[in-house]
Amino acid sequence: MHVEGRQAAAWSGRWRVCALAAGDAFALIVSGLAACALTAGVASFSDPGCSSVITLVPLFLAGYSLGGLYPGFGVSAIQLVRTLSRQTSLVFLAIAGCAYALPIVGEPPITLLVLWWGASLACVPLMRVQVSSLAAGFTWWREPVLLFGSANRVPGIVASLAKAKHLGYRPVGIVLLRGPADDPAFSSTLTLPVMDEDDAIGAARELRVRTVLVAMSGGEQKAIELQHHFRHVILVNALDSPLVEPAAVRYLGSAIGIEYRNGLLVRRNQVIKRIMDVVLGTIGLVALFPLAALAALAIVVSNGRPWWHVQVREGRGGKPFRMWKLRTMYTDADARLAAHLAADGAARTEWQREFKLSRDPRIIPRVGDLLRRWSVDEYPQFVNVIRGDMSLVGPRALPPYHLEAFTPHFRALRARVQPGMTGMWQVMSRGRGAIAGQEALDRYYIYNWSIWVDLFVLAKTVSAVLTRRGAR
């Protein structure tokens, strides 16, 4: 069994905990000192209230530990943001309650706590992302795991874990329970050692491998048997449709069921989302107005009037609406596209696959490219959001020729929610990708919607724009 040895396996979780805790502590201290500076200036750092920032940090680390964030194996990005925000808020409420009910010299004032709370909600998750990015390449960052499963299931699990290093699982061996080991679909995709069950259990005990994944149909009994040998046994179920994260386990006498929730299809969630759209959409409309005005002026100077562009798109319930954008294309964009596709076979193939072109002849040089790269052309859609035509986050509002490429079932699902200015597909692929990938990401969003999912997508959108990975 080719692993880095007993010491590396035994210390993998401990080093991960140390790295995460150090990053969390640093983010909490930085956000606390920033709150102190906003409260009373740099001179306030020596005040008793600000000096208590460092002494209170262990309370937050304890709260994160109780929330299952150390070592945090198997925690998705959205679940991480949700749990960090919840645990951070609970600790701040406890500190504020003690400061109010039991005033003690040195306790931080409520104003400082409020500012510190707001800053930490942003700083701690961002620091987690940085720590994960820096540490993902080290062996100790990922927990060694064994895979028990069938030849047709194991390769997909290995590929999935390789893409999701932030989850912290590192396959180190395989026990093939079904299917031939020399199956081309199995052997050509794996470099991990394949062993029999007794050898795997013995090696895992010697090397302190604590986690096993069972990936096979009807693997419940095998998972129960492996509990005698491993601390963590995870039964991996195959899903033909995208994962639904808010699934809940229901006990049905001698059986166990999994309840899948409907996310954005629930009326209450739609009302919550609408309130968020109006509040955040108004803020965005006002805050970005000066930038949008400069962009409109640049369009008029470079390519004349009009500076806006109106497109008819399919909204909720299939009802068409007028979507506004800053104009980044020539006024005869459709004719230019048709001529380009007729003359260039490679471009025609690219268009048929993605409905996008890496070199689009419709876009106004320099000004159009710049506005699209920074997504400034989307600014007028804040008006659509406030009017209720669109949402800040949702499946992209697409032209008819693009919608026709989707399956009928998915088109019907899309029509039950409002299209968005940004969405899961845009932030995960920045507007590129095959039709099947678009469907999968938008299905995931609809079924998994929560406030945290929207905040995650909005944060990813801002990050993508600021790092100049704008959609074309």
Secondary structure as UniProt FT lines:
FT   HELIX           6..40
FT   HELIX           42..46
FT   HELIX           48..66
FT   TURN            67..68
FT   TURN            73..74
FT   HELIX           77..101
FT   TURN            105..106
FT   HELIX           110..135
FT   TURN            136..137
FT   HELIX           139..141
FT   STRAND          143..150
FT   TURN            151..153
FT   HELIX           154..163
FT   HELIX           165..167
FT   STRAND          169..178
FT   TURN            181..182
FT   HELIX           184..187
FT   TURN            188..189
FT   STRAND          194..195
FT   HELIX           197..207
FT   STRAND          211..215
FT   TURN            217..218
FT   HELIX           220..226
FT   TURN            227..229
FT   STRAND          232..235
FT   TURN            245..246
FT   STRAND          248..252
FT   TURN            253..254
FT   STRAND          255..259
FT   HELIX           263..265
FT   HELIX           267..287
FT   HELIX           289..303
FT   STRAND          308..314
FT   HELIX           316..318
FT   STRAND          320..326
FT   TURN            331..332
FT   HELIX           333..343
FT   HELIX           345..354
FT   TURN            361..362
FT   TURN            365..366
FT   HELIX           367..373
FT   TURN            374..375
FT   HELIX           376..378
FT   TURN            379..380
FT   HELIX           381..387
FT   STRAND          391..393
FT   HELIX           400..403
FT   TURN            404..405
FT   HELIX           408..414
FT   TURN            415..416
FT   STRAND          420..422
FT   HELIX           424..429
FT   TURN            430..431
FT   HELIX           435..448
FT   HELIX           451..466
FT   TURN            467..468
//
